[in-house]
Amino acid sequence: MGFLSTLGDIFRILKHVFRQAFRRPFTYFYPYEDRPYPERTRGRHIHIRENCTACAQCVRACPVVAIRIDKEDRKFEKDAALYFDYTRCIFCGDCVAVCRFYALYHTKIVDISEGDKEDLLYGPDKITTLDRDPLEWRGGRFR
């Protein structure tokens, strides 16, 4: 009974191996091929400074205090420079939901890994650009 049971297990495993050998792979060739993300993916933020009124609603809505506003770095009167600390951000979307002026959006860019922890503090120079061509950007829409 032990030998036949073991032989049956081996054939069951081999059947599964041969069935999977002729299917498409489950993985993606990561740096060169992007994984398709769902429509409502919450990735890196983008800040549109022209729409921002520096009301600080996004700062108050953030449960982990990952957003900081610097009103000294102004371009015009009702302007504020946002700083996102991605070591703290949990991508809950509260900051985007509370913004009445459509100044904050989530993108579908989820690969924000950096070499240093300090590089995950995104200032106005990084948070207002996509860092890549929109045609290569995953998704095509902000919301």
N, CA, C and O of each residue as an XYZ file, in Angstrom:
572
protein
N       0.824     -1.193      0.000
C       0.000      0.000      0.000
C       0.864      1.251      0.000
O       0.504      2.225     -0.661
N       1.972      1.271      0.700
C       2.840      2.432      0.773
C       3.478      2.751     -0.558
O       3.587      3.919     -0.931
N       3.908      1.714     -1.290
C       4.563      1.923     -2.578
C       3.586      2.484     -3.606
O       3.925      3.417     -4.335
N       2.372      1.923     -3.672
C       1.370      2.394     -4.627
C       0.910      3.812     -4.297
O       0.649      4.611     -5.196
N       0.815      4.113     -3.029
C       0.429      5.462     -2.619
C       1.495      6.474     -3.032
O       1.173      7.555     -3.526
N       2.768      6.120     -2.828
C       3.864      7.003     -3.217
C       3.914      7.165     -4.730
O       4.135      8.268     -5.230
N       3.710      6.070     -5.462
C       3.704      6.126     -6.920
C       2.557      6.998     -7.436
O       2.730      7.741     -8.402
N       1.402      6.912     -6.805
C       0.268      7.768     -7.177
C       0.569      9.241     -6.931
O       0.195     10.099     -7.729
N       1.254      9.531     -5.813
C       1.638     10.917     -5.525
C       2.615     11.447     -6.564
O       2.518     12.602     -6.978
N       3.553     10.612     -6.986
C       4.541     11.035     -7.990
C       3.848     11.349     -9.309
O       4.162     12.357     -9.942
N       2.905     10.498     -9.738
C       2.195     10.742    -10.992
C       1.313     11.997    -10.909
O       1.182     12.733    -11.888
N       0.719     12.233     -9.750
C      -0.098     13.426     -9.571
C       0.762     14.687     -9.691
O       0.341     15.674    -10.294
N       1.956     14.652     -9.119
C       2.876     15.792     -9.201
C       3.359     15.978    -10.631
O       3.402     17.105    -11.125
N       3.725     14.888    -11.306
C       4.191     14.988    -12.691
C       3.093     15.497    -13.624
O       3.374     16.239    -14.565
N       1.855     15.105    -13.372
C       0.742     15.598    -14.173
C       0.623     17.118    -14.023
O       0.402     17.830    -15.003
N       0.768     17.595    -12.821
C       0.708     19.043    -12.569
C       1.892     19.762    -13.217
O       1.717     20.841    -13.784
N       3.082     19.190    -13.145
C       4.279     19.803    -13.735
C       4.132     19.918    -15.242
O       4.420     20.974    -15.804
N       3.691     18.864    -15.909
C       3.554     18.898    -17.365
C       2.423     19.832    -17.813
O       2.516     20.465    -18.864
N       1.367     19.912    -17.016
C       0.284     20.825    -17.360
C       0.766     22.279    -17.273
O       0.414     23.096    -18.123
N       1.556     22.601    -16.266
C       2.053     23.968    -16.099
C       3.191     24.309    -17.058
O       3.440     25.485    -17.323
N       3.873     23.315    -17.571
C       5.025     23.566    -18.446
C       4.617     24.204    -19.766
O       5.428     24.886    -20.392
N       3.381     23.997    -20.200
C       2.952     24.511    -21.491
C       2.026     25.723    -21.380
O       1.430     26.136    -22.375
N       1.900     26.287    -20.196
C       1.106     27.497    -20.011
C       2.004     28.722    -20.000
O       3.225     28.610    -19.895
N       1.381     29.903    -20.110
C       2.137     31.155    -20.022
C       2.706     31.313    -18.613
O       2.099     30.844    -17.651
N       3.842     31.955    -18.478
C       4.413     32.147    -17.143
C       3.575     33.115    -16.309
O       2.903     33.994    -16.850
N       3.622     32.944    -14.992
C       2.875     33.797    -14.078
C       3.634     35.069    -13.731
O       3.044     36.025    -13.228
N       4.914     35.091    -13.990
C       5.740     36.231    -13.598
C       5.882     37.219    -14.749
O       5.540     36.923    -15.893
N       6.395     38.395    -14.416
C       6.633     39.448    -15.402
C       8.119     39.748    -15.443
O       8.815     39.606    -14.438
N       8.594     40.153    -16.576
C       9.991     40.517    -16.761
C      10.134     41.942    -16.251
O      10.133     42.888    -17.039
N      10.260     42.105    -14.914
C       9.961     43.331    -14.193
C      10.519     44.641    -14.738
O       9.716     45.509    -15.080
N      11.783     44.846    -14.842
C      12.152     46.215    -15.229
C      11.699     46.586    -16.634
O      11.561     47.768    -16.951
N      11.469     45.592    -17.473
C      11.142     45.865    -18.865
C       9.660     45.684    -19.184
O       9.168     46.232    -20.171
N       8.964     44.939    -18.377
C       7.545     44.694    -18.607
C       6.786     45.022    -17.331
O       7.058     44.443    -16.279
N       5.841     45.941    -17.415
C       5.074     46.348    -16.246
C       3.926     45.391    -15.980
O       3.308     44.852    -16.898
N       3.665     45.200    -14.710
C       2.546     44.392    -14.290
C       1.268     45.215    -14.461
O       1.277     46.404    -14.142
N       0.190     44.643    -14.945
C      -1.055     45.417    -15.041
C      -1.667     45.607    -13.653
O      -1.889     44.642    -12.921
N      -1.932     46.847    -13.311
C      -2.510     47.164    -12.008
C      -3.990     47.472    -12.165
O      -4.417     47.920    -13.229
N      -4.776     47.239    -11.128
C      -6.205     47.568    -11.201
C      -6.426     49.063    -11.408
O      -5.523     49.866    -11.171
N      -7.605     49.430    -11.840
C      -7.926     50.821    -12.164
C      -7.792     51.736    -10.948
O      -7.378     52.886    -11.092
N      -8.130     51.253     -9.766
C      -8.119     52.107     -8.580
C      -6.870     51.930     -7.730
O      -6.925     52.097     -6.512
N      -5.758     51.599     -8.346
C      -4.503     51.435     -7.621
C      -4.056     52.766     -7.041
O      -4.096     53.793     -7.717
N      -3.631     52.742     -5.785
C      -3.120     53.949     -5.138
C      -1.607     53.890     -5.110
O      -1.011     53.206     -4.278
N      -1.006     54.603     -6.012
C       0.451     54.657     -6.075
C       0.969     55.983     -5.566
O       0.358     56.625     -4.712
N       2.095     56.377     -6.100
C       2.743     57.626     -5.709
C       1.826     58.810     -6.001
O       1.045     58.787     -6.953
N       1.932     59.839     -5.173
C       1.104     61.032     -5.333
C       1.683     61.972     -6.377
O       2.878     61.943     -6.671
N       0.826     62.792     -6.922
C       1.262     63.913     -7.744
C       0.510     65.144     -7.249
O      -0.694     65.094     -7.000
N       1.236     66.239     -7.111
C       0.690     67.484     -6.577
C       0.679     68.529     -7.681
O       1.714     68.822     -8.280
N      -0.484     69.083     -7.944
C      -0.618     70.134     -8.946
C      -0.654     71.454     -8.192
O      -1.683     71.834     -7.633
N       0.471     72.146     -8.183
C       0.625     73.349     -7.357
C      -0.298     74.478     -7.782
O      -0.672     75.307     -6.952
N      -0.667     74.531     -9.036
C      -1.539     75.607     -9.494
C      -2.938     75.498     -8.892
O      -3.616     76.510     -8.716
N      -3.375     74.282     -8.576
C      -4.699     74.082     -7.978
C      -4.679     74.188     -6.460
O      -5.731     74.362     -5.844
N      -3.523     74.088     -5.854
C      -3.404     74.048     -4.396
C      -3.622     75.435     -3.804
O      -3.087     76.425     -4.303
N      -4.416     75.496     -2.727
C      -4.661     76.757     -2.032
C      -4.000     76.789     -0.665
O      -4.237     77.723      0.100
N      -3.198     75.822     -0.340
C      -2.491     75.723      0.945
C      -3.454     75.694      2.123
O      -3.177     76.283      3.168
N      -4.576     75.015      1.963
C      -5.565     74.940      3.040
C      -5.172     73.933      4.114
O      -5.732     73.955      5.210
N      -4.231     73.059      3.823
C      -3.691     72.059      4.757
C      -4.709     70.997      5.167
O      -4.538     70.356      6.204
N      -5.751     70.801      4.385
C      -6.703     69.735      4.681
C      -6.057     68.363      4.510
O      -6.374     67.427      5.244
N      -5.156     68.248      3.548
C      -4.478     66.967      3.327
C      -3.571     66.620      4.508
O      -3.438     65.452      4.873
N      -2.950     67.634      5.100
C      -2.075     67.404      6.255
C      -2.902     66.933      7.442
O      -2.496     66.015      8.154
N      -4.058     67.552      7.661
C      -4.928     67.161      8.777
C      -5.546     65.779      8.558
O      -5.793     65.053      9.521
N      -5.794     65.415      7.313
C      -6.442     64.134      7.024
C      -5.484     62.956      7.100
O      -5.925     61.819      7.262
N      -4.188     63.201      6.988
C      -3.210     62.110      6.969
C      -3.102     61.464      8.350
O      -2.727     62.143      9.305
N      -3.418     60.176      8.486
C      -3.390     59.538      9.804
C      -1.982     59.267     10.333
O      -1.814     59.038     11.531
N      -0.978     59.289      9.472
C       0.384     58.979      9.918
C       1.328     60.167      9.791
O       2.541     60.006      9.929
N       0.798     61.347      9.535
C       1.563     62.597      9.414
C       2.704     62.422      8.409
O       3.868     62.671      8.724
N       2.356     61.996      7.216
C       3.354     61.795      6.162
C       3.466     63.001      5.243
O       4.334     63.033      4.371
N       2.598     63.996      5.425
C       2.605     65.183      4.565
C       2.983     66.396      5.402
O       2.510     66.576      6.524
N       3.839     67.211      4.830
C       4.243     68.460      5.481
C       4.144     69.570      4.450
O       4.499     69.384      3.286
N       3.653     70.737      4.889
C       3.540     71.893      3.995
C       4.574     72.922      4.408
O       4.710     73.254      5.585
N       5.298     73.419      3.424
C       6.265     74.492      3.652
C       5.765     75.726      2.913
O       5.816     75.789      1.685
N       5.281     76.703      3.670
C       4.732     77.912      3.052
C       5.815     78.924      2.717
O       5.524     79.961      2.121
N       7.045     78.646      3.083
C       8.142     79.563      2.762
C       8.562     79.439      1.298
O       8.998     80.414      0.685
N       8.429     78.257      0.755
C       8.849     77.995     -0.624
C       7.685     78.256     -1.585
O       7.235     77.354     -2.290
N       7.211     79.491     -1.599
C       6.038     79.850     -2.391
C       6.414     80.368     -3.759
O       7.430     81.040     -3.931
N       5.582     80.045     -4.727
C       5.719     80.624     -6.060
C       4.775     81.812     -6.222
O       5.094     82.774     -6.922
N       3.619     81.745     -5.579
C       2.656     82.841     -5.586
C       1.925     82.813     -4.257
O       2.226     81.972     -3.410
N       0.955     83.726     -4.050
C       0.389     83.944     -2.723
C      -0.246     82.702     -2.097
O       0.108     82.328     -0.979
N      -1.171     82.064     -2.797
C      -1.838     80.878     -2.243
C      -1.159     79.623     -2.763
O      -1.770     78.824     -3.474
N       0.064     79.458     -2.419
C       0.839     78.320     -2.901
C       1.561     77.710     -1.715
O       1.920     78.408     -0.767
N       1.766     76.424     -1.772
C       2.520     75.747     -0.726
C       3.283     74.591     -1.344
O       2.819     73.950     -2.286
N       4.438     74.343     -0.806
C       5.247     73.219     -1.263
C       4.940     72.020     -0.370
O       5.126     72.086      0.845
N       4.474     70.935     -0.963
C       4.176     69.725     -0.200
C       5.397     68.829     -0.153
O       6.138     68.706     -1.129
N       5.592     68.208      0.995
C       6.650     67.221      1.182
C       5.988     65.934      1.655
O       5.288     65.924      2.667
N       6.212     64.852      0.921
C       5.668     63.548      1.278
C       6.786     62.675      1.811
O       7.839     62.546      1.186
N       6.553     62.077      2.966
C       7.505     61.141      3.553
C       6.983     59.733      3.274
O       6.091     59.245      3.969
N       7.540     59.090      2.262
C       7.050     57.771      1.866
C       7.531     56.651      2.781
O       7.164     55.495      2.570
N       8.336     56.958      3.783
C       8.636     55.946      4.797
C       7.474     55.818      5.774
O       7.377     54.823      6.491
N       6.594     56.809      5.811
C       5.453     56.798      6.715
C       4.123     56.570      5.997
O       3.182     56.045      6.592
N       4.038     56.957      4.738
C       2.768     56.922      4.002
C       2.243     55.487      3.882
O       2.993     54.563      3.566
N       0.953     55.321      4.137
C       0.322     54.000      4.029
C      -0.624     53.929      2.827
O      -1.336     52.939      2.656
N      -0.631     54.974      1.995
C      -1.419     55.030      0.759
C      -2.900     54.773      1.020
O      -3.555     54.029      0.290
N      -3.412     55.399      2.071
C      -4.822     55.224      2.418
C      -5.742     56.031      1.517
O      -6.906     55.671      1.343
N      -5.238     57.121      0.940
C      -6.035     57.932      0.034
C      -6.845     59.020      0.703
O      -7.610     59.711      0.029
N      -6.702     59.199      2.016
C      -7.462     60.237      2.708
C      -7.080     61.632      2.231
O      -7.941     62.504      2.116
N      -5.811     61.848      1.954
C      -5.358     63.170      1.503
C      -5.953     63.515      0.143
O      -6.303     64.669     -0.105
N      -6.069     62.539     -0.727
C      -6.636     62.773     -2.056
C      -8.141     62.993     -1.955
O      -8.697     63.836     -2.659
N      -8.798     62.239     -1.084
C     -10.250     62.344     -0.951
C     -10.677     63.679     -0.356
O     -11.742     64.192     -0.701
N      -9.875     64.246      0.526
C     -10.266     65.471      1.211
C      -9.933     66.730      0.411
O     -10.423     67.810      0.739
N      -9.123     66.613     -0.616
C      -8.710     67.784     -1.400
C      -9.849     68.230     -2.320
O     -10.187     67.547     -3.286
N     -10.430     69.389     -2.001
C     -11.565     69.907     -2.769
C     -11.139     70.595     -4.057
O     -11.964     70.836     -4.938
N      -9.869     70.908     -4.167
C      -9.394     71.687     -5.309
C      -8.673     70.822     -6.343
O      -8.072     71.349     -7.279
N      -8.730     69.519     -6.183
C      -8.117     68.557     -7.107
C      -6.633     68.853     -7.320
O      -6.140     68.858     -8.448
N      -5.943     69.095     -6.225
C      -4.508     69.370     -6.295
C      -3.683     68.121     -6.020
O      -2.487     68.108     -6.311
N      -4.282     67.079     -5.473
C      -3.581     65.827     -5.166
C      -4.248     64.671     -5.890
O      -5.474     64.564     -5.926
N      -3.435     63.820     -6.457
C      -3.914     62.621     -7.136
C      -2.992     61.458     -6.796
O      -1.823     61.649     -6.460
N      -3.537     60.258     -6.888
C      -2.718     59.054     -6.842
C      -2.394     58.658     -8.274
O      -3.255     58.722     -9.151
N      -1.172     58.254     -8.508
C      -0.815     57.693     -9.801
C      -0.752     56.179     -9.653
O      -0.984     55.651     -8.565
N      -0.444     55.490    -10.719
C      -0.278     54.039    -10.652
C       1.192     53.655    -10.588
O       1.548     52.504    -10.840
N       2.033     54.603    -10.255
C       3.461     54.315    -10.103
C       3.669     53.786     -8.689
O       3.574     54.540     -7.720
N       3.951     52.507     -8.571
C       4.102     51.902     -7.254
C       5.552     51.570     -6.922
O       5.857     51.237     -5.777
N       6.439     51.651     -7.888
C       7.837     51.323     -7.616
C       8.591     52.599     -7.237
O       9.175     53.269     -8.089
N       8.565     52.917     -5.946
C       9.223     54.129     -5.469
C      10.414     53.778     -4.584
O      10.761     54.538     -3.680
N      11.025     52.658     -4.832
C      12.160     52.249     -4.011
C      13.364     53.141     -4.283
O      13.591     53.574     -5.413
N      14.116     53.402     -3.248
C      15.302     54.255     -3.326
C      16.450     53.554     -2.617
O      16.242     52.594     -1.875
N      17.645     54.035     -2.848
C      18.819     53.460     -2.207
C      18.991     53.910     -0.769
O      19.500     53.159      0.064
N      18.568     55.134     -0.472
C      18.682     55.710      0.861
C      17.301     56.021      1.418
O      16.379     56.339      0.667
N      17.161     55.929      2.731
C      15.896     56.254      3.368
C      15.553     57.735      3.196
O      14.381     58.093      3.079
N      16.564     58.582      3.182
C      16.337     60.021      3.043
C      15.794     60.381      1.660
O      15.155     61.420      1.497
N      16.043     59.534      0.672
C      15.556     59.807     -0.679
C      14.058     59.565     -0.824
O      13.471     59.928     -1.843
N      13.429     58.952      0.189
C      11.991     58.732      0.152
C      11.203     59.932      0.657
O       9.975     59.874      0.726
N      11.879     61.012      1.010
C      11.215     62.273      1.322
C      11.102     63.048      0.017
O      12.073     63.636     -0.457
N       9.911     63.040     -0.552
C       9.681     63.674     -1.851
C       9.274     65.119     -1.633
O       8.298     65.407     -0.940
N      10.026     66.015     -2.227
C       9.735     67.437     -2.142
C       8.966     67.914     -3.359
O       8.510     67.107     -4.170
N       8.822     69.235     -3.488
C       8.043     69.775     -4.608
C       8.645     69.472     -5.971
O       7.923     69.441     -6.968
N       9.938     69.250     -6.032
C      10.550     68.948     -7.331
C      10.195     67.550     -7.812
O      10.078     67.334     -9.018
N      10.019     66.587     -6.901
C       9.690     65.212     -7.291
C       8.190     64.944     -7.302
O       7.713     64.114     -8.075
N       7.451     65.639     -6.453
C       6.034     65.333     -6.302
C       5.187     65.979     -7.397
O       4.024     65.614     -7.566
N       5.748     66.929     -8.139
C       4.973     67.583     -9.196
C       5.268     67.005    -10.571
O       4.690     67.456    -11.559
N       6.149     66.022    -10.658
C       6.466     65.402    -11.943
C       6.238     63.905    -11.858
O       6.174     63.333    -10.769
N       6.115     63.276    -13.021
C       5.897     61.830    -13.066
C       7.192     61.038    -13.135
O       7.164     59.822    -12.946
N       8.306     61.668    -13.395
C       9.612     61.015    -13.504
C       9.718     60.069    -14.691
O      10.752     59.421    -14.854
N       8.707     59.969    -15.511
C       8.762     59.129    -16.700
C       7.763     59.658    -17.716
O       6.854     60.419    -17.385
N       7.947     59.249    -18.924
C       7.071     59.669    -20.007
C       5.664     59.129    -19.754
O       5.516     57.948    -19.441
N       4.634     59.954    -19.881
C       3.281     59.460    -19.615
C       2.860     58.285    -20.492
O       1.965     57.534    -20.105
N       3.472     58.103    -21.652
C       3.129     56.952    -22.480
C       3.654     55.656    -21.876
O       3.074     54.593    -22.095
N       4.744     55.733    -21.120
C       5.281     54.552    -20.463
C       4.682     54.364    -19.074
O       4.853     53.313    -18.455
N       3.985     55.379    -18.590
C       3.431     55.352    -17.248
C       2.256     54.395    -17.194
O       1.450     54.350    -18.123
N       2.152     53.638    -16.134
C       1.090     52.650    -16.011
C      -0.248     53.328    -15.782
O      -0.417     54.060    -14.807
N      -1.158     53.102    -16.633
C      -2.498     53.592    -16.390
C      -2.969     54.593    -17.408
O      -3.814     54.275    -18.244
N      -2.449     55.782    -17.356
C      -2.861     56.802    -18.291
C      -3.772     57.846    -17.697
O      -3.950     58.909    -18.291
N      -4.366     57.576    -16.528
C      -5.235     58.544    -15.871
C      -4.790     58.707    -14.434
O      -4.199     57.796    -13.853
N      -5.073     59.872    -13.857
C      -4.684     60.114    -12.472
C      -5.629     59.434    -11.497
O      -5.173     58.833    -10.525
N      -6.909     59.511    -11.725
C      -7.851     58.921    -10.778
C      -8.440     57.658    -11.319
O      -9.258     57.023    -10.654
